[in-house]
Amino acid sequence: MATLDMTQRHPKSTNLRVHTAEDLQRVSDELNRRPRKTLDWKTPHDLFASVQERDV
């Protein structure tokens, strides 16, 4: 679960301003490239990319 993973890394009270944009992007990329059972084991990244390609 992305929300759980994000809160494990950065609890609700965490000041995200102390992290660089690169650090936060790395966490985002990691979460978006993880396969999800609810997406039939596709990654959010791949699913979004396929929708973008289809809509072009």
Gaussian input, Z-matrix of N, CA and C with variables (Angstrom, degrees):
# hf/3-21g

backbone

0 1
 N
 C     1     B1
 C     2     B2     1     A1
 N     3     B3     2     A2     1     D1
 C     4     B4     3     A3     2     D2
 C     5     B5     4     A4     3     D3
 N     6     B6     5     A5     4     D4
 C     7     B7     6     A6     5     D5
 C     8     B8     7     A7     6     D6
 N     9     B9     8     A8     7     D7
 C    10    B10     9     A9     8     D8
 C    11    B11    10    A10     9     D9
 N    12    B12    11    A11    10    D10
 C    13    B13    12    A12    11    D11
 C    14    B14    13    A13    12    D12
 N    15    B15    14    A14    13    D13
 C    16    B16    15    A15    14    D14
 C    17    B17    16    A16    15    D15
 N    18    B18    17    A17    16    D16
 C    19    B19    18    A18    17    D17
 C    20    B20    19    A19    18    D18
 N    21    B21    20    A20    19    D19
 C    22    B22    21    A21    20    D20
 C    23    B23    22    A22    21    D21
 N    24    B24    23    A23    22    D22
 C    25    B25    24    A24    23    D23
 C    26    B26    25    A25    24    D24
 N    27    B27    26    A26    25    D25
 C    28    B28    27    A27    26    D26
 C    29    B29    28    A28    27    D27
 N    30    B30    29    A29    28    D28
 C    31    B31    30    A30    29    D29
 C    32    B32    31    A31    30    D30
 N    33    B33    32    A32    31    D31
 C    34    B34    33    A33    32    D32
 C    35    B35    34    A34    33    D33
 N    36    B36    35    A35    34    D34
 C    37    B37    36    A36    35    D35
 C    38    B38    37    A37    36    D36
 N    39    B39    38    A38    37    D37
 C    40    B40    39    A39    38    D38
 C    41    B41    40    A40    39    D39
 N    42    B42    41    A41    40    D40
 C    43    B43    42    A42    41    D41
 C    44    B44    43    A43    42    D42
 N    45    B45    44    A44    43    D43
 C    46    B46    45    A45    44    D44
 C    47    B47    46    A46    45    D45
 N    48    B48    47    A47    46    D46
 C    49    B49    48    A48    47    D47
 C    50    B50    49    A49    48    D48
 N    51    B51    50    A50    49    D49
 C    52    B52    51    A51    50    D50
 C    53    B53    52    A52    51    D51
 N    54    B54    53    A53    52    D52
 C    55    B55    54    A54    53    D53
 C    56    B56    55    A55    54    D54
 N    57    B57    56    A56    55    D55
 C    58    B58    57    A57    56    D56
 C    59    B59    58    A58    57    D57
 N    60    B60    59    A59    58    D58
 C    61    B61    60    A60    59    D59
 C    62    B62    61    A61    60    D60
 N    63    B63    62    A62    61    D61
 C    64    B64    63    A63    62    D62
 C    65    B65    64    A64    63    D63
 N    66    B66    65    A65    64    D64
 C    67    B67    66    A66    65    D65
 C    68    B68    67    A67    66    D66
 N    69    B69    68    A68    67    D67
 C    70    B70    69    A69    68    D68
 C    71    B71    70    A70    69    D69
 N    72    B72    71    A71    70    D70
 C    73    B73    72    A72    71    D71
 C    74    B74    73    A73    72    D72
 N    75    B75    74    A74    73    D73
 C    76    B76    75    A75    74    D74
 C    77    B77    76    A76    75    D75
 N    78    B78    77    A77    76    D76
 C    79    B79    78    A78    77    D77
 C    80    B80    79    A79    78    D78
 N    81    B81    80    A80    79    D79
 C    82    B82    81    A81    80    D80
 C    83    B83    82    A82    81    D81
 N    84    B84    83    A83    82    D82
 C    85    B85    84    A84    83    D83
 C    86    B86    85    A85    84    D84
 N    87    B87    86    A86    85    D85
 C    88    B88    87    A87    86    D86
 C    89    B89    88    A88    87    D87
 N    90    B90    89    A89    88    D88
 C    91    B91    90    A90    89    D89
 C    92    B92    91    A91    90    D90
 N    93    B93    92    A92    91    D91
 C    94    B94    93    A93    92    D92
 C    95    B95    94    A94    93    D93
 N    96    B96    95    A95    94    D94
 C    97    B97    96    A96    95    D95
 C    98    B98    97    A97    96    D96
 N    99    B99    98    A98    97    D97
 C   100   B100    99    A99    98    D98
 C   101   B101   100   A100    99    D99
 N   102   B102   101   A101   100   D100
 C   103   B103   102   A102   101   D101
 C   104   B104   103   A103   102   D102
 N   105   B105   104   A104   103   D103
 C   106   B106   105   A105   104   D104
 C   107   B107   106   A106   105   D105
 N   108   B108   107   A107   106   D106
 C   109   B109   108   A108   107   D107
 C   110   B110   109   A109   108   D108
 N   111   B111   110   A110   109   D109
 C   112   B112   111   A111   110   D110
 C   113   B113   112   A112   111   D111
 N   114   B114   113   A113   112   D112
 C   115   B115   114   A114   113   D113
 C   116   B116   115   A115   114   D114
 N   117   B117   116   A116   115   D115
 C   118   B118   117   A117   116   D116
 C   119   B119   118   A118   117   D117
 N   120   B120   119   A119   118   D118
 C   121   B121   120   A120   119   D119
 C   122   B122   121   A121   120   D120
 N   123   B123   122   A122   121   D121
 C   124   B124   123   A123   122   D122
 C   125   B125   124   A124   123   D123
 N   126   B126   125   A125   124   D124
 C   127   B127   126   A126   125   D125
 C   128   B128   127   A127   126   D126
 N   129   B129   128   A128   127   D127
 C   130   B130   129   A129   128   D128
 C   131   B131   130   A130   129   D129
 N   132   B132   131   A131   130   D130
 C   133   B133   132   A132   131   D131
 C   134   B134   133   A133   132   D132
 N   135   B135   134   A134   133   D133
 C   136   B136   135   A135   134   D134
 C   137   B137   136   A136   135   D135
 N   138   B138   137   A137   136   D136
 C   139   B139   138   A138   137   D137
 C   140   B140   139   A139   138   D138
 N   141   B141   140   A140   139   D139
 C   142   B142   141   A141   140   D140
 C   143   B143   142   A142   141   D141
 N   144   B144   143   A143   142   D142
 C   145   B145   144   A144   143   D143
 C   146   B146   145   A145   144   D144
 N   147   B147   146   A146   145   D145
 C   148   B148   147   A147   146   D146
 C   149   B149   148   A148   147   D147
 N   150   B150   149   A149   148   D148
 C   151   B151   150   A150   149   D149
 C   152   B152   151   A151   150   D150
 N   153   B153   152   A152   151   D151
 C   154   B154   153   A153   152   D152
 C   155   B155   154   A154   153   D153
 N   156   B156   155   A155   154   D154
 C   157   B157   156   A156   155   D155
 C   158   B158   157   A157   156   D156
 N   159   B159   158   A158   157   D157
 C   160   B160   159   A159   158   D158
 C   161   B161   160   A160   159   D159
 N   162   B162   161   A161   160   D160
 C   163   B163   162   A162   161   D161
 C   164   B164   163   A163   162   D162
 N   165   B165   164   A164   163   D163
 C   166   B166   165   A165   164   D164
 C   167   B167   166   A166   165   D165

   B1=1.4465
   B2=1.5211
   B3=1.2996
   B4=1.4622
   B5=1.5166
   B6=1.3153
   B7=1.4582
   B8=1.5209
   B9=1.3159
   B10=1.4532
   B11=1.5227
   B12=1.3212
   B13=1.4528
   B14=1.5209
   B15=1.3161
   B16=1.4623
   B17=1.5261
   B18=1.3261
   B19=1.4685
   B20=1.5233
   B21=1.3139
   B22=1.4591
   B23=1.5236
   B24=1.3109
   B25=1.4671
   B26=1.5204
   B27=1.3338
   B28=1.4567
   B29=1.5317
   B30=1.3299
   B31=1.4694
   B32=1.5336
   B33=1.3159
   B34=1.4581
   B35=1.5323
   B36=1.2992
   B37=1.4649
   B38=1.5325
   B39=1.3230
   B40=1.4594
   B41=1.5257
   B42=1.3020
   B43=1.4562
   B44=1.5277
   B45=1.3346
   B46=1.4589
   B47=1.5261
   B48=1.3136
   B49=1.4712
   B50=1.5263
   B51=1.3239
   B52=1.4619
   B53=1.5311
   B54=1.3401
   B55=1.4569
   B56=1.5206
   B57=1.3130
   B58=1.4632
   B59=1.5284
   B60=1.3093
   B61=1.4685
   B62=1.5298
   B63=1.3197
   B64=1.4614
   B65=1.5276
   B66=1.3313
   B67=1.4692
   B68=1.5280
   B69=1.3178
   B70=1.4603
   B71=1.5225
   B72=1.3266
   B73=1.4606
   B74=1.5258
   B75=1.3203
   B76=1.4707
   B77=1.5305
   B78=1.3227
   B79=1.4597
   B80=1.5287
   B81=1.3248
   B82=1.4607
   B83=1.5294
   B84=1.3216
   B85=1.4693
   B86=1.5244
   B87=1.3163
   B88=1.4662
   B89=1.5349
   B90=1.3219
   B91=1.4609
   B92=1.5221
   B93=1.3247
   B94=1.4521
   B95=1.5205
   B96=1.3093
   B97=1.4659
   B98=1.5287
   B99=1.3119
   B100=1.4697
   B101=1.5288
   B102=1.3369
   B103=1.4767
   B104=1.5273
   B105=1.3402
   B106=1.4699
   B107=1.5167
   B108=1.3003
   B109=1.4631
   B110=1.5262
   B111=1.3371
   B112=1.4646
   B113=1.5220
   B114=1.3250
   B115=1.4671
   B116=1.5299
   B117=1.3317
   B118=1.4657
   B119=1.5324
   B120=1.3182
   B121=1.4600
   B122=1.5242
   B123=1.3254
   B124=1.4624
   B125=1.5315
   B126=1.3082
   B127=1.4606
   B128=1.5246
   B129=1.3285
   B130=1.4658
   B131=1.5319
   B132=1.3105
   B133=1.4584
   B134=1.5263
   B135=1.3313
   B136=1.4649
   B137=1.5211
   B138=1.3060
   B139=1.4575
   B140=1.5300
   B141=1.3123
   B142=1.4522
   B143=1.5280
   B144=1.3288
   B145=1.4652
   B146=1.5294
   B147=1.3327
   B148=1.4658
   B149=1.5305
   B150=1.3225
   B151=1.4617
   B152=1.5261
   B153=1.3140
   B154=1.4720
   B155=1.5223
   B156=1.3314
   B157=1.4638
   B158=1.5269
   B159=1.3103
   B160=1.4615
   B161=1.5286
   B162=1.3327
   B163=1.4643
   B164=1.5164
   B165=1.3081
   B166=1.4800
   B167=1.4941
   A1=109.16
   A2=116.10
   A3=120.72
   A4=111.84
   A5=117.27
   A6=120.37
   A7=110.33
   A8=116.71
   A9=120.35
   A10=110.05
   A11=117.53
   A12=120.53
   A13=111.27
   A14=116.25
   A15=120.09
   A16=110.77
   A17=117.25
   A18=118.84
   A19=111.51
   A20=118.14
   A21=119.25
   A22=110.29
   A23=116.27
   A24=120.60
   A25=111.37
   A26=116.08
   A27=121.88
   A28=108.82
   A29=117.92
   A30=120.41
   A31=111.28
   A32=115.72
   A33=122.59
   A34=113.12
   A35=118.05
   A36=120.99
   A37=113.32
   A38=117.80
   A39=121.19
   A40=111.24
   A41=115.52
   A42=121.45
   A43=107.55
   A44=117.19
   A45=121.30
   A46=112.69
   A47=116.78
   A48=119.48
   A49=112.30
   A50=117.31
   A51=119.38
   A52=111.18
   A53=117.21
   A54=121.81
   A55=109.53
   A56=115.35
   A57=118.57
   A58=109.54
   A59=114.91
   A60=120.10
   A61=110.16
   A62=116.43
   A63=120.68
   A64=111.39
   A65=116.96
   A66=120.95
   A67=110.47
   A68=116.55
   A69=120.71
   A70=110.86
   A71=117.71
   A72=120.92
   A73=110.43
   A74=116.86
   A75=121.18
   A76=110.41
   A77=117.57
   A78=121.36
   A79=109.89
   A80=116.58
   A81=121.17
   A82=110.97
   A83=116.28
   A84=120.11
   A85=111.17
   A86=115.73
   A87=120.64
   A88=110.98
   A89=116.06
   A90=120.02
   A91=112.06
   A92=117.22
   A93=120.36
   A94=113.77
   A95=117.30
   A96=120.81
   A97=112.27
   A98=115.97
   A99=120.97
   A100=109.20
   A101=117.87
   A102=120.03
   A103=111.10
   A104=115.31
   A105=121.36
   A106=110.36
   A107=115.75
   A108=121.09
   A109=110.34
   A110=117.07
   A111=121.14
   A112=112.53
   A113=117.05
   A114=121.72
   A115=110.45
   A116=116.20
   A117=122.03
   A118=110.27
   A119=115.81
   A120=125.81
   A121=113.38
   A122=116.57
   A123=121.07
   A124=106.87
   A125=115.46
   A126=118.74
   A127=109.21
   A128=118.29
   A129=119.55
   A130=111.12
   A131=117.43
   A132=121.78
   A133=111.36
   A134=117.26
   A135=121.05
   A136=111.76
   A137=116.75
   A138=120.14
   A139=110.89
   A140=116.93
   A141=121.34
   A142=110.56
   A143=116.82
   A144=120.82
   A145=110.76
   A146=118.14
   A147=120.46
   A148=110.92
   A149=117.66
   A150=120.82
   A151=109.69
   A152=117.31
   A153=120.85
   A154=111.02
   A155=117.19
   A156=121.18
   A157=111.00
   A158=116.31
   A159=121.66
   A160=111.42
   A161=116.56
   A162=121.54
   A163=113.47
   A164=118.41
   A165=120.72
   A166=111.34
   D1=124.23
   D2=-176.15
   D3=-61.38
   D4=-42.53
   D5=-178.42
   D6=-62.84
   D7=-44.57
   D8=179.02
   D9=-62.69
   D10=-45.39
   D11=179.77
   D12=-60.29
   D13=-43.03
   D14=-179.03
   D15=-65.53
   D16=-41.30
   D17=-179.32
   D18=-73.34
   D19=-25.53
   D20=174.82
   D21=-68.79
   D22=-37.18
   D23=179.95
   D24=-78.21
   D25=-38.94
   D26=-175.88
   D27=-136.51
   D28=92.52
   D29=179.51
   D30=-54.53
   D31=159.74
   D32=-174.57
   D33=-50.84
   D34=-36.86
   D35=-176.76
   D36=-83.74
   D37=1.42
   D38=-177.84
   D39=-68.13
   D40=134.33
   D41=174.53
   D42=-84.99
   D43=104.87
   D44=-176.73
   D45=-70.39
   D46=-12.09
   D47=179.12
   D48=-67.93
   D49=-17.14
   D50=179.20
   D51=-81.17
   D52=-9.50
   D53=178.30
   D54=-99.59
   D55=146.04
   D56=178.70
   D57=-75.37
   D58=159.69
   D59=175.86
   D60=-59.30
   D61=-35.23
   D62=178.98
   D63=-64.98
   D64=-40.54
   D65=178.08
   D66=-62.09
   D67=-46.51
   D68=-178.98
   D69=-67.36
   D70=-36.43
   D71=177.71
   D72=-65.75
   D73=-38.45
   D74=178.78
   D75=-62.27
   D76=-43.05
   D77=177.83
   D78=-64.30
   D79=-43.91
   D80=178.75
   D81=-60.43
   D82=-46.30
   D83=179.12
   D84=-61.36
   D85=-42.55
   D86=-179.97
   D87=-60.09
   D88=-44.72
   D89=-179.08
   D90=-70.18
   D91=-37.80
   D92=-177.29
   D93=-78.63
   D94=-10.61
   D95=177.91
   D96=-105.90
   D97=10.71
   D98=177.81
   D99=-93.40
   D100=124.58
   D101=179.13
   D102=-60.27
   D103=144.92
   D104=-178.85
   D105=-123.13
   D106=134.35
   D107=177.51
   D108=-58.61
   D109=-40.33
   D110=-177.81
   D111=-67.34
   D112=-15.44
   D113=178.00
   D114=-106.88
   D115=25.03
   D116=-178.90
   D117=57.80
   D118=40.98
   D119=177.32
   D120=64.06
   D121=24.54
   D122=171.15
   D123=-94.02
   D124=163.13
   D125=175.95
   D126=-93.13
   D127=150.72
   D128=175.27
   D129=-56.58
   D130=-38.13
   D131=179.46
   D132=-60.64
   D133=-49.81
   D134=-178.93
   D135=-66.11
   D136=-40.01
   D137=179.94
   D138=-64.36
   D139=-43.87
   D140=178.59
   D141=-63.23
   D142=-42.95
   D143=179.42
   D144=-62.14
   D145=-39.92
   D146=-179.62
   D147=-67.86
   D148=-34.90
   D149=177.31
   D150=-68.02
   D151=-40.92
   D152=178.40
   D153=-62.82
   D154=-43.84
   D155=179.37
   D156=-62.44
   D157=-41.27
   D158=-178.24
   D159=-65.98
   D160=-35.15
   D161=-176.22
   D162=-83.41
   D163=-5.51
   D164=-177.52
   D165=-79.47

